[in-house]
Amino acid sequence: MQKLLENQVALITGASSGIGFGVATSLAEAGASVVINYYSQPEPAEALAAEIIRAGGAAIAVKADVSDPQQVDALFEACRTRFGTVDIVVANSGLQKDASFVEMTLRDWNAVLNVNLTGQFLTAQAAVREFLRRGARPVSKALGKIICMSSVHQVIPWAGHINYAASKGGVQMMMQTLAQEVAPQRIRVNSIAPGAIKTPINKDAWESPEALQRLLKLIPYGRVGEPDDIGKAAVWLASDESDYVTGTTLFVDGGMTLYPGFEDNG
Ligand code: NAD
């Protein structure tokens, strides 16, 4: 049986851990050749590439800092050199540097905005340029697909994390504006907004039983998410099964955005 993403090439940024690692795994299982971008951890990225190749797929791991335009260009050049082009781009890299509003330094504000928002801008821009350069391919109805990794914090304010929440709010409007601009070229742009997914970024929120209990109060569906939950959503958004979907945020959050505090009449 033909796999959903057969003969397509996918680039996933920040894929040496957590959600990116899970998304790269799922896209490879769906038949895509994958470019696994990492920033600081070559070992898990190389190990994932080796695992995908062992399973009969194709993959490479490539180092790049997504907040640096030259490194983003080099990352796309690596896609072209190894696979000729790229069809699916998942702008996933992100980080948190938390502090109360009065204590937040400009350095930490900029560090988060530079990766979470500017990094996604640079990645999406390089993707659109590449899709337009190479033109249509018979592998998909769309010229190309971009998935931005947002967060429930594109809509839920988050005290103590103002840089992160602002970056994700920015991702929402960037994604929609870009989707509007490139839809006539048949480029689809969507976001996934994860709720609480078990990854290194939020270890403090699920590692101890007490923290986990507090977290579960925010999740009506009663479990913390896994990277695989996001991977499956990414496969659908990257495939022709969602060909009429663009400019949309798919919340994958176990109901976190359903105002669980109002469950018992507020
Ligand atoms: P993570 O820390 O495991 O992954 C983040 C990845 O981004 C890491 O691999 C890191 O190396 C990479 N990265 C950081 N700076 C980079 C840079 N300058 N260039 C390239 N890569 C860089 O955490 P995660 O939870 O897997 O986060 C992935 C994405 O999902 C982030 O955008 C995050 O905001 C988002 N998200 C996560 C959750 C969650 O609950 N885990 C919820 C909502 C949104």
Residues whose N, C-alpha, C, O or C-beta is under 5 A from the ligand:
A	BS01	NAD	G14 A15 S16 S17 G18 I19 G20 Y38 Y39 S40 A64 D65 V66 S67 N92 S93 G94 L95 V115 M149 S150 S151 V152 P194 G195 A196 I197 T199 P200 I201 N202
